[in-house]
Amino acid sequence: MPHSEDKQVIIDAGANVGLATLYFLSRMPNAIIYCIEPDPDNFTFLQKNLQAYISSGKVIPVMAGLYGEDRLMSLKGSHLKYNSVITDINESNSAKVKCYSISALLKIFNIDKSDLFKMDIEGAEENIFRSDVSWLTVVSSVLIEFHSKRIEEICWEKLRAQKFDHIFNSVRKNTSVFYFKKHAS
């Protein structure tokens, strides 16, 4: 990411414990970052790791998930805390998590633009990109980790239709991270 002194609005969906947010703040120190994380344990660590930025108003932590619609879902945990999955399977020992559509999230927090939308949400991208993607009109760039080839194809189709260009990607093992930027009009 290039360094910028401009005020940026970033949405870090799947913020985990806040490490990407710390990186973004090192590159864009005047940014306001909305950290979306559904896992309660990760969210606790995120708040601890970002406490100074939360106190200053630079980081807005949101304990929720993103999905194609607003609804209560289950969080299926994993021994690897970085890849808990939102599911509609109701298991008795699973945490319940409020999920928002991206349009609803933007409205709740009065976000009218996002310079960067980072999305690492363990497969929920598919449901989001199969739903209403009008939220892409207020997004300038997207950094997304794809969790399957099918999800990658769905997202590429919607991003291309919204005039996003593929800028670069990094593929290693089972991880594919892609960066897209909207055409300058």
JOQUI-V360543 format. One record per backbone hydrogen bond with DSSP energy under -0.5 kcal/mol. CO is the residue of the C=O (numbers start at 0). NH is the residue of the N-H. E is the energy in kcal/mol with one decimal. If there is no record, write none. Layout:
<<CO	NH	E> <CO	NH	E>>
//
This chain:
<<3	29	-0.5> <5	7	-0.6> <7	9	-0.5> <7	31	-2.8> <8	114	-2.1> <8	115	-1.5> <9	11	-0.5> <9	33	-2.7> <10	12	-0.9> <10	117	-2.9> <11	13	-0.6> <11	14	-0.6> <11	35	-2.5> <12	119	-2.5> <14	17	-2.6> <17	21	-2.1> <18	22	-2.0> <19	23	-3.0> <20	24	-2.6> <21	25	-1.6> <22	26	-1.4> <23	27	-2.8> <26	3	-2.7> <27	30	-2.1> <31	9	-2.6> <32	34	-0.7> <32	59	-2.9> <33	11	-3.1> <33	35	-0.7> <34	36	-0.6> <34	61	-3.2> <35	13	-2.5> <35	14	-2.3> <38	42	-2.9> <39	43	-1.9> <40	44	-1.8> <41	45	-2.8> <42	46	-2.4> <43	47	-1.8> <44	48	-3.2> <45	49	-2.0> <47	50	-0.9> <49	52	-0.6> <49	53	-2.6> <50	54	-2.7> <51	55	-1.5> <52	56	-0.6> <52	57	-1.6> <52	58	-1.6> <53	56	-1.0> <57	32	-3.2> <58	60	-0.6> <59	34	-2.1> <61	36	-2.4> <61	63	-1.4> <64	99	-2.3> <68	70	-0.5> <70	98	-2.4> <72	96	-3.0> <73	75	-0.6> <73	86	-2.9> <74	76	-0.8> <74	94	-0.9> <75	84	-2.5> <78	80	-0.9> <79	82	-2.2> <80	83	-0.6> <84	75	-3.4> <86	73	-2.9> <87	89	-0.5> <88	90	-1.1> <90	93	-1.6> <94	74	-2.7> <96	72	-2.7> <97	64	-2.4> <98	70	-1.8> <99	66	-2.3> <100	104	-2.3> <101	105	-2.6> <102	106	-1.9> <103	107	-3.0> <104	108	-2.1> <105	110	-2.8> <106	109	-1.0> <109	111	-0.7> <113	139	-2.6> <115	10	-2.4> <115	117	-0.6> <116	142	-2.2> <117	12	-2.9> <118	144	-2.4> <120	123	-2.0> <122	125	-1.3> <123	127	-2.1> <124	128	-3.1> <125	129	-1.4> <126	130	-0.6> <127	130	-0.8> <132	135	-2.0> <133	136	-1.9> <134	137	-1.7> <135	138	-1.3> <137	113	-2.8> <139	181	-3.1> <140	116	-2.1> <141	143	-0.5> <141	179	-3.0> <142	118	-3.2> <143	145	-0.6> <143	177	-2.9> <145	175	-0.9> <147	151	-2.1> <148	152	-2.3> <149	153	-2.1> <150	154	-2.6> <151	155	-2.7> <152	156	-2.1> <153	157	-1.9> <154	158	-2.9> <155	159	-2.9> <156	160	-2.0> <157	161	-1.2> <158	163	-2.3> <159	162	-1.9> <162	182	-3.1> <164	166	-0.6> <164	180	-2.4> <167	178	-2.8> <169	176	-2.8> <171	174	-2.8> <174	171	-2.5> <175	145	-2.9> <176	169	-2.7> <177	143	-2.7> <178	166	-3.0> <178	167	-1.1> <179	141	-2.5> <180	164	-3.5>>
//
